[in-house]
Amino acid sequence: MPDPSPSPVSRFAACLPEILRQEGGFANNPVDPGGATNMGITRKTLAAWRKISPWWALPVTEVRSLGRDEAGAIYKALYWDRCNADALPAGLDLALFDFAVHSGPERAVKALQSEVGARADGFVGPLTLEAVRARIAIAGVAGLITALCDGRLSFLERLAISATFGAGWSRRVRDIRSAALAMAGAASPPPQPTKGNSSMNLSLLTGYKTYIVGAAMLVVGIAELLGVALPSFSDQSAGDLLMQGLAIIFLRRGITNTVAKS
């Protein structure tokens, strides 16, 4: 009986058009740190691929005339294979592939590894794949795709040039998230578990415990505002912590009622 699962070649072929659609054609924006680019392939990348050194010895006209076949070969070797995307489930492969194209394979892989609790060494090996499977068993492929895209967007928003490119980046991540979820067979992601030690069981928020937890979050939020970084709460902003603390203290009845109904 033939294997109904798609082959690695067809998965790459399915994902590449989405990457090319996002990247577009030739561009040479002086503000973009990538410089002259065609189909997402920068001048430096093309020069390295063709073994031309120094990279500026490659004329910009060569970037402009880059063909789709060569671009596809570069994407396969330097991004898809570098992320070991063949070993990932459908949808997650696209999300990681596009992240790698946009921000570099090492950063993308480390983001995935951090998300699944694997050692962030920048290489997708057996231990990372096992951690991916374990995370998917808990949250599903859609949950991991969503978490990876959320983390990616958070990183992009912290970049200095986000004021110039932020709107386009947000749109790209949103589009990739939708395409990846569709490939994974999920219309929308499931609820995500709260990350970090700041997560809590709301069913315990009764009586004085409510005020203890709320006050603790207010203290941590104030500490963050004063520049005191607390690793356990590094995934939440000071504003979020302050708002959550106030909500827990003053909206205890609503929170406990919601928990009781869930």
C-alpha positions in Angstrom: 0.0 0.0 0.0 1.5 3.4 -1.0 2.5 5.8 1.8 -0.1 8.6 1.7 2.2 11.1 3.5 3.8 13.8 1.3 7.5 13.3 0.4 10.1 15.8 1.6 10.5 17.1 -1.9 6.8 17.8 -2.3 6.8 19.6 1.1 9.6 21.9 0.0 7.8 22.4 -3.3 4.6 23.2 -1.4 6.3 25.7 0.9 8.6 27.5 -1.6 5.9 29.4 -3.5 4.7 30.9 -0.2 8.2 32.1 0.5 8.6 33.6 -2.9 5.2 35.3 -2.7 6.3 36.9 0.5 9.7 38.0 -0.8 8.5 39.4 -4.1 10.9 40.5 -6.8 14.0 42.7 -7.0 14.4 45.4 -4.4 17.3 47.7 -3.4 16.0 49.7 -0.4 18.9 51.7 1.2 17.2 51.4 4.6 17.0 47.6 4.4 20.1 46.1 5.9 19.9 43.2 3.4 20.7 45.6 0.5 20.0 44.5 -3.1 17.6 41.5 -2.9 15.7 39.4 -5.4 13.1 36.8 -4.4 14.5 37.3 -0.9 18.1 36.3 -1.9 20.5 39.1 -0.9 23.5 40.2 -2.8 25.8 38.8 -0.1 24.0 35.4 -0.1 24.1 35.1 -3.8 27.8 36.0 -3.9 28.6 33.4 -1.2 26.5 30.8 -3.2 28.5 31.5 -6.3 31.8 31.6 -4.3 32.5 35.2 -5.3 34.6 37.1 -2.8 34.5 39.8 -1.7 30.7 39.9 -2.0 30.6 43.4 -3.5 32.5 42.0 -6.5 29.1 40.6 -7.6 27.4 43.2 -9.7 23.9 44.3 -8.5 22.7 43.4 -12.0 23.4 39.7 -11.2 21.0 40.0 -8.3 18.4 41.5 -10.5 18.7 38.7 -13.1 18.6 35.9 -10.6 16.4 33.0 -11.9 13.8 31.1 -9.9 15.6 27.8 -10.2 18.8 29.1 -8.7 16.8 30.9 -6.0 15.0 27.6 -5.2 18.3 25.8 -4.9 19.6 28.4 -2.5 16.5 28.2 -0.4 16.7 24.4 -0.3 20.4 24.2 0.7 20.8 27.2 3.0 17.4 27.4 4.7 15.2 24.4 4.3 17.9 21.8 4.8 19.7 23.9 7.4 16.5 23.8 9.5 16.0 20.0 8.9 12.5 21.0 7.8 12.0 17.5 6.1 11.7 16.1 9.6 9.0 18.6 10.8 5.2 18.2 10.5 3.4 20.0 7.7 2.8 23.6 8.6 5.5 23.8 11.2 8.0 23.3 8.4 6.7 26.4 6.6 6.6 28.5 9.8 10.2 27.7 10.6 11.4 27.9 7.0 10.0 31.4 6.6 11.4 32.5 9.9 14.8 31.2 8.8 14.6 33.1 5.5 13.5 36.3 7.1 15.8 36.3 10.2 18.4 33.6 9.6 18.4 29.9 10.2 20.2 29.9 13.5 17.9 32.5 15.1 14.8 30.6 13.8 16.0 27.2 15.0 17.0 28.6 18.4 13.5 30.2 18.7 11.9 26.8 18.1 14.2 25.1 20.5 13.4 27.6 23.2 9.7 27.2 22.6 9.9 23.4 23.0 12.4 23.4 25.9 15.3 21.9 23.9 18.9 23.1 24.2 19.2 26.2 22.0 22.2 25.2 19.9 20.8 26.3 16.5 20.6 22.7 15.0 17.5 20.6 14.6 18.8 17.1 15.7 17.2 14.1 17.4 16.8 15.8 20.8 15.1 18.8 19.3 12.8 16.7 17.2 11.8 14.7 20.3 11.1 17.9 22.2 9.0 19.0 19.2 7.0 15.8 19.3 6.4 16.1 23.1 5.2 19.7 22.7 2.9 18.7 19.8 1.5 15.9 22.0 0.4 18.6 24.5 -0.6 21.6 22.4 -0.9 20.2 18.9 0.9 21.3 15.7 -1.3 24.4 15.5 -0.4 25.4 19.1 3.3 25.2 18.3 3.0 27.0 15.0 1.1 29.8 16.8 3.7 30.0 19.6 6.6 30.2 17.2 4.9 32.9 15.1 4.1 34.9 18.3 7.7 34.7 19.4 8.9 35.7 16.0 6.7 38.7 15.9 7.8 39.8 19.4 11.4 39.6 18.2 10.7 41.7 15.1 8.9 44.4 17.1 12.0 44.9 19.2 14.2 45.7 16.2 15.3 49.3 15.7 14.0 49.4 12.1 10.6 48.1 13.1 9.1 51.6 12.7 9.9 51.4 9.0 9.2 47.7 8.3 7.0 46.7 11.2 3.6 46.8 9.4 5.0 44.6 6.5 6.6 42.2 9.0 3.4 41.9 11.0 1.4 41.2 7.8 4.0 38.6 6.7 3.9 36.7 10.0 0.1 36.8 10.0 0.0 35.4 6.4 2.6 32.7 7.2 0.7 31.7 10.4 -2.5 31.3 8.4 -0.8 29.3 5.6 1.0 27.1 8.1 -2.2 26.4 10.0 -4.0 25.5 6.8 -1.2 23.1 5.9 -1.5 21.6 9.4 -5.2 21.2 8.9 -6.1 23.6 11.6 -8.4 26.6 11.1 -7.4 28.2 14.4 -4.8 27.4 17.1 -5.9 25.9 20.4 -5.4 27.9 23.7 -1.8 28.1 24.7 -0.6 27.3 28.2 1.0 30.2 30.1 4.7 30.1 29.8 7.1 30.6 32.8 6.7 30.3 36.5 4.2 33.1 36.6 1.4 30.7 35.4 -1.1 30.0 38.1 -4.1 27.8 38.8 -7.0 30.3 39.0 -9.0 27.8 41.0 -6.7 28.7 44.0 -7.6 32.4 43.8 -10.0 32.4 46.7 -9.9 34.5 49.9 -6.6 35.9 51.0 -4.7 33.9 48.3 -6.1 36.3 45.7 -4.5 39.3 47.3 -1.2 37.6 47.9 -0.9 36.6 44.3 -2.2 39.9 43.0 0.2 41.9 45.3 3.1 39.7 44.2 2.4 40.5 40.6 2.2 44.2 41.4 5.5 44.1 43.1 7.1 42.2 40.2 5.6 44.7 37.7 6.9 47.7 39.7 10.4 46.0 39.9 10.3 45.6 36.1 9.5 49.3 35.7 12.5 50.1 37.9 14.8 48.0 35.7 15.1 45.0 37.9 14.9 42.0 35.6 13.3 38.8 37.0 14.1 35.8 34.7 10.9 33.9 35.7 8.8 36.7 34.4 10.9 37.7 31.4 8.1 36.8 29.0 5.7 39.3 30.4 6.0 43.1 30.4 5.7 45.3 33.4 2.5 46.7 32.2 1.0 43.2 31.7 2.0 42.2 35.2 0.5 45.4 36.8 -2.7 45.0 34.9 -3.0 41.3 35.8 -2.3 42.0 39.4 -5.0 44.7 39.6 -7.4 42.4 37.8 -6.8 39.5 40.2 -7.3 41.8 43.2 -10.4 43.7 42.0 -12.0 41.2 39.7 -11.6 38.1 41.9 -15.3 37.2 41.7 -15.3 37.3 37.9 -12.2 35.2 37.7 -13.4 32.5 40.0 -16.8 32.4 38.3 -15.1 31.9 35.0 -12.9 29.1 36.3 -16.0 27.4 37.9 -17.8 27.4 34.5 -14.8 26.1 32.5 
